[in-house]
Amino acid sequence: MRWRPSARQCAGFAVLVVVALAAGMGLTRVRSDTTTTSFLPAGDPAQRALQESARSFGGDPIVILAESANARELLGTDEIPKLLGLEGNLAQLPDVAVVYGPGTVLNQIAGSAQNLLATVSGKRDALRATAEEQARADGRSDAQVTEAGDAAVAEFDLRYGSLLVRGLPAGLPTMRNPAFVNAVVFEQGGAPRQQWRFVVPAPNAVAILVRPREGLDQAGTERLVAAARRIAETAGLRTTRLTVTGMPAVAADLGGQVRREIPLLGALALGLIAACYVLLPWVRRRRHRLLPLVATLGATVLTLAALGWLGRPLSLGVVAFLPILVGIGSDFPAYLIRGAEPRRVLVAALASAAGFASLGLSPVPFVRDLGFALAAGVLVAVGLAVLFRYRVVTTEVEQPPADDEPVPTMSRARRIGVLIVLVAVAGLGWSALASLDVEARPDRLAQGVPALADAQHAEDVLGSAGEVQILVSGVNVVTPEALAWMRQAEDATIRRFGGDLHPIVSLPDLLAFLGSSPTPDQITAGLEQLPHYLGAAVVRDDARQAVISFGVELQDVAEQKILLDDVRASLPPPPAGLRADLVGLPVVAARGYELVSGDRYPASLIGIAAAGLVLLVGLPRRSDAVRAVLAAVLATGWGLAGAWVCGVALTPLTVTLGSLATATACEFSVLLGQGYTRRSPRLRRSVGVAAAAASTGYLALAASSLSLIRQFGIFLAATVGLSLLAAFVVVRLFPTRPVRAPRADGALSVTRPGGALSAARTEAKV
């Protein structure tokens, strides 16, 4: 007889096909984001100020650092045309706001100098011609006409002659005149002039700054960095080392590394957890042992596909997302397959999701993304597990033994003594949370990214790895009062903080030739003579914004925050109608550190409170919820105490330990409690297997080349162990009276595929 699928089966298959197609299409839409926007607090005033500055002057630059064997070699007559061609090709790339380099700077200065000299010479010739023509009209002799011309230009020569004389020793202002180039760029001692060190940092090095447009996403950043590197490498410059670096380059390198590590770490976690479920005895039927992984793998795919459809980019947190979800998400399907009470499993899953979702309150975007993704993944995983339980697998329900199983007891005095010790240790950890260091050095957090070594080398040559700007805003920022204030602010900053902040470029520096007290007309004339290419680097075309740029080294963000606060406090009050703000990635990073550091207790307690509230509402007995919350508090406290004793600094990920420990501590305590009340040693064993699987899966993160993720994985694995210990302790210290399930006929009840219940033979072993 031929098998014919029922209408219900056909509908189910159609739904499965549609879901699979939608998931596949969603996965193709997934994109990553490891740009600075995934690390910095969105919507914060410091972030908005940075975006405003980027709109006016371009984003944080890609830095192309070229070094030669000999001093001034890259500014020789043979190399300058190559530099000009390189800078021109870079400027034509899509998504580039502006390019600054020594070739274009020199070309613009030469052109302006030629125009200025031509203007001066033309004006002088016009004065002479006018005087001579008037003398001829008056009927004077040739000698008198010549004298009249000489007299007319005498005053002019007295005023502008010094300018011409200063230009003559260098010869003609052309790019092929080495004397002109050396006179413009270098001081008499051979060092680059201060105002040009942002493009000529050393006698044997030149730097090209490629500023991307504001708001460039991860894909655009990677394309731009790759194109800039390709153009630089084929420019034909005679270099001993060519380095392409800057924050966009680091972000692009990090993005590529994240994409490479996602499948590798996910596969490693999957393999380790599969080994735990296959090799450790927790269910009799071997074909059922991998079903928890099937459920959580499906949840992972559906969650990532949903993010793709929603257009949500995957940040650095996605590297941690896969092993965590595979670890924690596989627990709940295992409990359901093992025959745990469905209500308890579902409530525990909801509590874990609530704990993860509390990470959404973090000021760090990639931590928020991690929390929301984990919460959604856990819910999808438990939903698939319910479907498997009733439609796919046979559920083995363990009957309590015929004889009463002795319940482990402990005397009241001993329970009180043990509880005091454990609470004291946890209290020590919670108290130490306020004093624990938060790792805030960018080079340590990003350790493992190859581009970081290039950034550190560039810092050695350039004297800085980041940029801080004083952003001056107002109706008109090119007035004498505004220029005087900017000069005063720059001098005060260099005088007090010159060891930490290195001047790059500013409007007062570029207009220094006007003297200390220029008039409005002189400022206007100076800006007209200043190449627009250079002027646009420090002042907006509508004269509503100007910047004073300083270079800053990579350092601890906590120390940098103190430095920036001091700089902000030392700025003189701006004139009426002007506003001054500190902007830049270091400023936003310092603000992010401030938010993360100040959010330690809320970040840990909110997750515990959210999970506890779900358990109070969902569980039939409040005592179970109280035990779960106590286990989460103890596990978190012990983890913090261990970090304090071992001198381990927290990171933006591990500072949320409370929310992470809550997911496992609540789960373990709820299911262990059922294992004792139902007198089911096999369910208790399943909790142990789930803990081993989760801890092993988290350890997969230790294989990451990123220091931040590697430390996070080790921290999570230790947290799982502490959570299991805390759950076991609270269940033993506060036991619930065992409950014996009624037995109908001594048979073992099982759930067959399709949901039908039937009796199994009593000799069937679980």
C-alpha positions in Angstrom: 0.0 0.0 0.0 1.5 3.3 -1.0 2.0 5.9 1.7 0.2 9.1 1.1 1.0 12.1 3.3 -1.9 13.7 5.1 -3.0 17.3 4.6 -1.6 18.1 7.9 1.8 16.6 7.0 1.8 18.5 3.7 1.1 21.7 5.5 3.8 21.1 8.0 6.3 20.3 5.2 5.3 23.5 3.3 5.8 25.6 6.5 9.2 24.0 7.0 10.2 24.8 3.4 9.0 28.4 3.7 10.9 28.9 7.0 14.1 27.4 5.5 13.9 29.6 2.5 13.3 32.7 4.6 16.2 31.8 6.9 18.5 31.2 4.0 17.6 34.6 2.5 18.0 36.3 5.9 21.5 34.8 6.3 22.5 36.3 3.0 21.5 39.7 4.3 23.6 39.5 7.5 26.4 42.0 7.7 28.9 42.8 10.3 29.9 46.0 12.0 33.2 46.4 13.9 33.6 50.1 13.3 33.8 52.5 16.2 30.0 52.9 16.3 29.7 49.4 17.7 32.0 50.2 20.6 31.0 53.8 21.5 27.8 54.9 23.3 25.2 55.9 20.7 23.1 59.0 21.3 25.5 60.4 23.9 26.5 64.1 23.5 30.1 63.2 23.0 29.2 60.8 20.1 26.9 63.5 18.5 29.7 66.0 18.7 32.1 63.6 17.0 29.6 63.0 14.2 29.1 66.7 13.8 32.9 67.2 13.5 33.1 64.3 11.0 30.4 65.9 8.8 32.4 69.1 8.6 35.9 67.9 8.4 35.7 64.1 7.6 36.0 61.1 9.8 38.9 59.6 11.7 41.6 59.2 9.0 43.2 56.2 7.3 46.9 56.9 7.7 49.4 55.9 5.0 52.9 56.2 6.5 55.8 55.9 4.0 59.4 55.7 5.3 62.6 55.9 3.3 66.2 55.0 4.0 67.5 58.6 3.7 66.2 61.9 5.0 64.2 64.0 2.6 64.3 61.3 0.0 60.5 61.1 -0.3 60.4 64.8 -1.0 62.9 64.7 -3.8 62.2 65.8 -7.3 61.6 62.2 -8.5 59.3 61.2 -5.6 57.1 64.3 -5.3 55.2 63.6 -8.6 54.5 60.1 -7.3 53.2 61.5 -4.1 50.9 63.9 -6.0 49.6 61.0 -8.1 49.0 58.8 -5.1 47.1 61.5 -3.3 45.1 62.4 -6.4 44.1 58.7 -6.9 43.1 58.4 -3.2 41.0 61.5 -3.4 39.0 60.0 -6.3 38.0 57.0 -4.3 34.3 56.7 -3.3 33.4 57.6 0.3 36.5 59.8 0.7 35.8 63.3 2.2 39.3 64.7 1.8 42.9 63.6 1.5 45.8 65.5 3.1 49.4 64.7 2.0 52.7 66.4 1.6 52.5 66.4 -2.2 49.2 68.2 -2.4 50.2 70.6 0.5 53.4 71.6 -1.3 51.6 71.9 -4.6 49.0 74.2 -3.1 51.6 76.3 -1.3 53.7 76.6 -4.4 50.6 77.7 -6.4 49.5 80.2 -3.7 53.1 81.5 -3.5 53.2 82.0 -7.2 49.9 83.7 -7.2 51.0 85.9 -4.4 54.3 86.9 -6.0 52.5 87.4 -9.3 49.9 89.7 -7.6 52.7 91.6 -5.8 54.7 92.0 -9.0 51.6 92.9 -11.0 50.6 95.5 -8.5 54.1 97.0 -8.5 54.2 97.1 -12.3 50.7 98.8 -12.3 51.8 101.5 -9.9 55.0 102.2 -12.0 53.0 102.3 -15.3 50.4 104.7 -13.8 53.0 107.1 -12.5 55.0 107.0 -15.7 51.9 107.6 -17.8 50.9 110.6 -15.7 54.4 112.0 -16.0 54.3 111.7 -19.8 50.9 113.3 -19.9 52.4 116.2 -18.0 55.1 116.6 -20.7 58.1 115.5 -18.6 61.3 114.2 -20.0 62.3 110.5 -20.2 64.5 110.8 -17.2 61.8 112.5 -15.2 59.3 109.8 -16.3 61.7 107.2 -14.9 62.1 109.1 -11.7 58.3 109.4 -11.3 58.0 105.6 -11.7 60.8 104.9 -9.2 59.2 107.2 -6.7 55.8 105.5 -7.1 57.1 102.0 -6.3 59.5 103.1 -3.5 56.8 103.0 -0.8 55.4 99.7 -2.3 58.9 98.1 -2.2 59.4 99.3 1.4 56.2 97.5 2.4 56.4 94.3 0.3 60.1 94.0 -0.5 60.8 91.8 2.5 58.3 89.3 1.3 60.0 89.1 -2.1 63.4 89.0 -0.5 62.4 86.0 1.7 61.2 84.1 -1.3 64.3 84.8 -3.4 66.9 82.6 -1.5 64.6 79.6 -2.0 64.3 80.3 -5.7 61.2 79.9 -7.7 58.2 78.4 -5.7 57.9 75.2 -7.8 57.7 71.6 -6.9 60.9 70.8 -8.9 62.9 73.3 -6.8 64.5 71.4 -3.9 65.5 74.6 -2.2 61.8 75.8 -2.2 60.6 72.4 -0.8 63.2 72.3 1.9 62.6 76.0 2.9 58.8 75.3 3.2 58.9 72.0 5.0 62.0 71.9 7.1 63.6 74.2 9.7 67.2 75.1 9.5 68.2 72.2 11.8 66.6 69.7 9.4 63.5 68.9 11.4 60.1 69.3 9.9 58.3 72.5 10.7 55.6 72.1 13.4 52.7 73.1 11.1 53.6 70.4 8.6 54.3 67.5 10.9 50.9 66.0 10.4 52.0 65.2 6.8 55.8 65.1 7.3 56.3 63.6 10.8 60.1 62.9 10.4 62.8 63.8 7.9 62.6 60.3 6.4 58.8 59.8 6.6 55.7 61.3 5.0 52.1 60.7 6.0 48.9 60.8 3.9 45.6 61.2 5.7 42.6 59.9 4.0 39.5 61.1 5.8 36.3 59.1 5.0 32.9 60.6 4.8 30.8 60.7 7.9 28.8 57.6 8.8 30.7 55.1 6.6 29.5 51.5 7.4 31.6 48.4 7.9 31.4 47.2 4.3 32.3 50.7 3.0 35.2 51.0 5.5 36.6 47.7 4.4 36.4 48.6 0.7 38.0 52.0 1.3 40.9 50.6 3.4 41.5 47.8 0.8 41.5 50.3 -2.1 43.8 52.7 -0.2 46.2 50.0 0.5 46.2 48.8 -3.1 46.8 52.2 -4.5 49.6 53.0 -2.0 51.4 49.7 -2.7 51.4 50.4 -6.5 52.4 54.0 -6.3 56.0 53.2 -6.9 57.4 55.2 -3.9 61.0 54.4 -2.9 60.2 53.2 0.6 61.8 50.9 3.2 58.4 50.5 4.9 54.8 51.3 3.9 52.2 51.2 6.7 48.4 51.6 6.2 46.8 52.2 9.6 44.4 54.3 11.5 41.1 53.4 13.2 39.3 52.6 9.9 42.1 50.1 9.1 41.9 48.5 12.5 38.1 48.3 12.2 38.5 46.7 8.7 41.0 44.2 10.0 38.8 43.4 13.0 35.8 42.9 10.8 37.6 40.4 8.6 38.9 38.5 11.7 35.4 38.4 13.1 34.0 36.8 10.0 36.8 34.3 9.9 36.3 33.3 13.6 32.5 33.1 13.7 32.3 29.8 11.8 35.5 28.4 13.4 34.5 29.1 17.0 30.9 28.1 16.4 32.0 24.8 14.9 34.5 24.2 17.8 31.8 24.9 20.4 29.3 22.7 18.6 31.9 19.8 18.5 32.8 20.2 22.1 29.2 20.3 23.3 28.2 17.4 21.0 31.0 15.3 22.6 29.6 16.1 26.1 26.1 15.0 25.1 27.2 11.9 23.2 29.9 10.7 25.6 28.2 11.5 29.0 25.3 9.3 29.9 22.2 11.5 30.4 19.6 9.7 28.2 19.4 6.1 27.1 18.6 6.5 23.5 21.8 7.7 21.7 19.8 9.0 18.7 18.2 11.6 21.1 21.5 12.9 22.5 22.2 15.3 19.7 18.7 16.7 19.5 19.5 19.5 21.9 22.2 20.7 19.5 19.8 20.4 16.6 17.4 22.7 18.4 20.0 25.3 19.4 21.6 25.2 16.0 18.2 25.9 14.4 17.7 28.7 16.9 21.1 30.2 16.0 20.3 30.2 12.3 16.8 31.7 12.8 18.2 34.4 15.1 20.9 35.4 12.7 18.4 35.3 9.8 16.0 37.6 11.8 18.9 40.0 12.3 19.6 40.0 8.6 15.9 40.7 7.7 15.8 43.5 10.3 19.0 45.0 8.9 20.8 44.8 12.2 24.5 44.5 11.7 26.4 42.0 13.8 29.0 43.6 16.0 31.9 42.0 17.9 29.5 40.4 20.3 28.5 37.9 17.5 31.8 36.1 18.0 30.7 35.4 21.6 27.1 34.8 20.6 27.4 31.5 18.8 29.3 29.5 21.6 27.1 31.1 24.3 23.9 30.3 22.6 25.0 26.8 21.7 26.0 26.3 25.3 23.0 27.7 27.1 20.5 27.1 24.4 21.1 23.3 24.3 20.4 23.0 28.1 16.6 23.5 27.9 16.0 21.0 25.0 18.0 18.5 27.0 15.8 19.0 30.1 12.6 18.6 28.1 13.8 15.5 26.3 14.9 14.1 29.7 11.4 14.5 31.1 11.7 17.6 33.2 8.5 19.4 34.1 7.8 21.6 31.0 6.6 24.5 33.1 9.8 24.7 35.1 11.9 24.5 31.9 9.9 27.2 30.2 10.0 29.5 33.2 13.8 28.9 33.6 14.3 29.7 29.9 12.3 32.9 30.2 14.3 33.9 33.3 17.6 33.3 31.3 16.2 35.4 28.4 15.3 38.2 30.8 18.8 38.1 32.3 20.4 38.3 28.9 18.0 41.0 27.7 19.0 43.2 30.7 22.4 43.6 28.8 20.4 45.8 26.5 20.8 48.5 29.1 24.6 48.6 28.6 26.0 51.8 27.1 28.3 49.7 24.8 26.4 48.8 21.6 28.1 45.5 21.0 27.2 44.3 24.5 23.6 45.4 23.9 23.5 43.5 20.7 24.9 40.4 22.4 22.2 40.5 25.1 19.3 40.9 22.7 20.6 38.2 20.4 21.1 35.7 23.2 17.6 36.4 24.7 16.0 35.8 21.3 18.1 32.8 20.7 17.2 31.1 24.0 13.5 31.7 23.4 13.7 30.2 19.9 15.7 27.2 21.1 13.2 26.3 23.8 10.4 26.8 21.3 12.0 24.3 19.0 12.6 22.0 21.9 8.9 22.0 22.8 8.2 21.1 19.2 10.7 18.2 19.3 9.3 17.0 22.6 5.7 16.6 21.3 6.4 15.9 17.6 9.7 14.3 17.0 11.2 12.4 20.0 10.2 9.9 22.7 10.3 11.5 26.1 11.5 9.3 28.8 10.0 10.0 32.2 11.7 8.6 35.2 9.6 7.1 37.9 10.7 7.7 41.5 12.0 4.6 43.2 9.6 2.3 45.0 11.5 2.8 48.3 11.9 6.2 49.8 15.1 7.8 48.8 16.9 9.3 51.7 17.0 13.1 51.4 20.4 14.6 52.2 20.0 16.6 55.4 22.3 18.9 57.3 21.9 20.2 60.9 20.6 23.7 61.3 23.8 24.9 63.0 25.9 23.5 60.2 23.6 25.1 57.6 23.9 28.5 59.3 27.7 28.2 59.5 28.1 27.2 55.9 25.7 29.9 54.8 27.6 32.6 56.7 30.9 31.6 55.1 29.5 31.5 51.6 27.6 34.7 52.0 30.7 36.4 53.4 32.8 35.4 50.4 30.1 36.6 48.0 29.8 39.8 50.0 33.5 40.3 49.7 33.1 40.0 45.9 30.2 42.4 45.7 32.1 44.9 47.9 35.2 44.5 45.7 33.2 45.3 42.5 33.5 49.0 43.1 37.3 48.8 43.3 38.0 46.3 40.5 39.9 47.7 37.6 38.1 47.9 34.3 40.5 47.2 31.4 40.4 50.2 29.3 43.6 50.2 27.2 42.5 49.9 23.5 45.7 48.1 22.6 45.0 45.4 25.2 41.3 45.1 24.5 42.1 44.8 20.8 45.1 42.5 21.3 45.2 39.9 18.6 44.3 42.2 15.7 47.2 42.3 13.4 46.5 45.9 12.4 47.2 47.0 16.0 51.0 46.5 15.5 50.9 48.9 12.6 49.0 51.4 14.7 51.6 51.2 17.4 54.4 51.6 14.8 52.6 54.7 13.4 52.3 56.1 16.9 56.1 55.8 17.3 56.7 57.7 14.1 53.9 60.2 14.2 54.0 60.7 18.0 50.3 59.9 18.3 47.7 57.2 17.4 44.5 59.2 17.8 43.2 62.7 17.4 41.5 65.1 19.8 40.0 68.3 18.5 38.8 71.5 20.1 35.7 72.2 18.0 34.8 75.9 17.9 31.3 76.7 16.8 29.4 80.0 16.3 28.0 82.4 13.7 31.5 83.5 12.7 34.6 81.7 13.9 37.1 83.8 11.8 36.8 87.1 13.7 39.9 88.6 15.4 38.4 87.8 18.8 37.8 84.1 17.8 41.2 83.8 16.2 42.8 85.3 19.4 40.9 82.9 21.6 41.9 79.9 19.5 45.5 80.9 19.7 45.2 81.4 23.5 43.5 78.0 23.9 46.1 76.2 21.8 49.0 77.8 23.6 47.5 77.0 27.0 46.9 73.4 26.0 50.4 72.9 24.7 52.0 74.7 27.7 50.2 72.5 30.2 49.7 69.2 28.4 52.4 69.2 25.7 53.7 65.9 26.9 50.4 64.1 26.2 48.9 66.2 23.4 50.9 67.0 20.3 49.7 69.9 18.0 48.7 68.8 14.5 47.1 71.8 12.7 44.9 74.8 13.6 43.7 78.0 12.0 46.0 80.2 14.1 49.0 78.1 12.9 48.1 78.5 9.2 47.4 82.2 9.7 50.5 82.9 11.8 52.0 85.0 9.0 49.3 87.7 9.8 50.9 88.4 13.2 49.4 88.5 16.6 46.6 91.1 16.1 45.3 90.9 12.5 42.3 93.0 11.5 39.1 91.5 10.0 40.3 92.6 6.5 43.7 91.0 7.0 42.1 87.7 8.1 39.8 87.7 5.1 42.8 88.4 2.8 44.9 85.8 4.6 42.1 83.2 4.1 41.9 84.1 0.4 45.7 83.6 0.1 45.6 80.3 2.1 45.0 77.3 -0.2 41.4 76.2 0.2 42.7 72.7 0.4 44.5 73.6 3.7 41.9 76.0 5.0 39.2 73.4 4.7 41.1 71.2 7.2 40.6 73.7 10.0 37.6 75.9 9.1 34.3 75.2 7.4 33.5 77.2 4.3 30.6 79.0 6.0 32.9 80.0 8.9 30.6 78.4 11.4 33.0 75.8 12.7 36.8 75.5 13.2 39.0 72.9 14.8 42.3 72.8 16.7 43.7 69.3 16.3 46.0 67.5 18.6 47.5 64.0 18.4 47.2 61.7 21.4 48.9 58.4 22.2 47.2 55.1 23.0 46.9 54.9 26.8 44.6 53.7 29.5 41.2 55.3 28.9 40.8 56.0 32.6 44.0 58.1 32.6 43.0 59.7 29.3 39.6 60.7 30.8 41.4 62.6 33.6 43.7 64.2 31.0 40.7 65.3 28.8 38.8 66.6 31.8 41.8 68.7 32.8 42.1 70.0 29.2 38.4 70.9 29.1 38.7 72.7 32.5 41.8 74.6 31.4 40.3 76.1 28.3 39.7 79.9 28.6 36.1 81.0 28.4 35.2 81.5 24.7 34.0 84.9 23.5 30.3 85.6 23.4 28.6 83.7 20.6 31.2 80.9 20.5 31.0 77.4 21.9 34.0 75.1 22.4 33.8 71.3 22.7 36.4 68.6 23.0 35.6 66.0 20.3 37.3 62.8 18.9 37.3 59.1 19.4 39.4 59.3 22.6 36.8 61.7 24.0 33.9 59.3 23.2 35.9 56.3 24.5 36.5 58.1 27.8 32.8 58.8 28.0 32.0 55.1 27.3 34.5 54.1 30.1 32.8 56.5 32.5 29.4 55.0 31.7 30.6 51.4 31.9 32.5 52.0 35.1 29.7 53.8 36.8 27.2 51.1 35.7 28.8 48.2 37.5 26.2 47.5 40.2 23.1 48.2 38.0 24.6 46.1 35.2 24.9 43.1 37.5 21.8 43.6 39.7 19.2 44.4 37.0 19.7 41.0 35.3 19.3 39.2 38.6 16.2 41.2 39.4 14.6 40.6 36.0 15.2 36.9 36.2 13.9 36.7 39.7 10.7 38.5 38.8 10.1 36.0 36.0 10.6 33.1 38.4 8.3 34.6 41.0 5.5 35.0 38.5 6.1 31.7 36.6 6.9 29.1 39.3 4.2 27.7 41.5 6.3 28.1 44.7 8.0 31.4 45.6 10.7 29.5 47.6 12.0 28.1 44.3 12.4 31.6 42.9 14.1 32.8 46.1 16.6 30.0 45.9 17.4 30.7 42.3 18.0 34.4 43.0 20.2 33.5 46.0 22.2 31.2 43.8 22.7 34.0 41.2 23.8 36.4 43.9 26.2 33.9 45.4 27.7 32.9 42.0 28.2 36.5 40.9 29.8 37.4 44.3 32.1 34.4 44.2 33.1 35.3 40.6 33.9 38.9 41.6 35.8 37.7 44.7 37.9 35.4 42.5 38.6 38.3 40.1 39.7 40.5 43.0 41.9 37.8 44.5 43.6 36.9 41.2 43.9 40.6 40.2 41.9 40.1 37.0 40.6 43.3 35.5 37.0 43.5 34.2 36.2 44.3 30.6 33.1 45.9 29.1 31.8 42.3 28.7 32.7 40.8 32.0 31.5 43.8 34.0 28.0 42.5 33.3 28.8 39.2 35.2 25.5 39.4 37.2 23.4 39.1 34.1 25.6 36.3 32.7 25.7 34.3 35.9 21.9 34.7 36.4 21.1 32.7 33.2 22.9 29.6 34.5 22.5 29.9 38.2 18.7 30.2 38.0 18.4 27.4 35.5 20.5 25.0 37.5 18.8 25.8 40.8 15.3 25.4 39.4 16.1 22.1 37.7 18.2 20.7 40.5 15.3 21.6 42.9 13.0 19.5 40.7 15.5 16.7 40.7 15.4 16.6 44.5 11.7 17.1 45.0 10.9 14.4 42.3 13.7 12.3 43.7 15.2 12.0 40.2 18.9 11.3 40.2 19.0 11.1 36.4 17.5 14.6 36.1 20.1 15.9 38.5 22.7 14.1 36.4 21.3 15.9 33.3 21.9 19.2 35.0 25.5 18.3 35.6 25.9 17.2 31.9 24.3 20.5 30.8 26.7 22.4 33.0 29.7 20.5 31.6 28.4 21.1 28.0 27.9 24.8 28.5 31.2 25.3 30.2 33.0 23.4 27.5 31.2 25.4 24.8 32.3 28.6 26.4 35.9 27.5 26.5 35.7 27.4 22.7 36.0 31.2 22.9 39.5 30.7 24.4 40.6 29.7 20.9 39.8 33.2 19.6 42.8 35.3 18.6 41.0 38.4 20.1 42.1 38.9 23.7 38.7 40.4 24.7 36.8 37.4 23.5 39.3 34.9 24.8 39.2 36.3 28.4 35.4 36.4 28.1 35.2 32.7 27.3 37.4 31.7 30.2 35.4 34.0 32.5 32.1 32.4 31.3 33.4 28.9 31.8 34.3 29.7 35.4 31.0 31.3 35.9 29.1 28.2 34.9 31.1 26.2 37.4 30.3 28.7 40.2 26.6 28.8 39.1 26.4 25.0 39.4 28.1 25.1 42.8 25.8 27.9 44.0 22.7 26.1 42.8 23.8 22.8 44.5 24.5 24.7 47.8 21.2 26.5 48.0 19.2 23.4 47.2 21.1 21.5 49.9 20.9 24.3 52.4 17.2 25.0 51.8 15.7 21.7 50.7 12.2 21.3 49.5 10.1 18.4 50.8 10.2 15.6 48.2 7.1 14.9 46.2 6.2 11.4 45.0 4.4 11.2 41.7 1.4 8.8 41.6 2.0 5.5 39.9 -0.7 4.0 37.8 0.4 0.4 37.3 4.2 0.5 37.8 4.8 1.1 34.2 7.1 3.8 32.7 5.0 6.4 30.9 6.5 7.6 27.6 5.6 10.2 25.0 5.5 8.8 21.5 6.1 10.8 18.3 2.9 12.6 17.5 2.0 13.3 21.1 0.2 10.0 21.8 0.8 8.5 25.3 1.2 4.8 25.7 2.6 2.4 28.2 6.1 1.0 27.9 7.4 -2.1 29.3 8.5 -1.8 32.9 11.9 -3.2 32.2 12.8 -0.4 29.8 15.8 1.4 31.3 16.2 5.2 31.1 
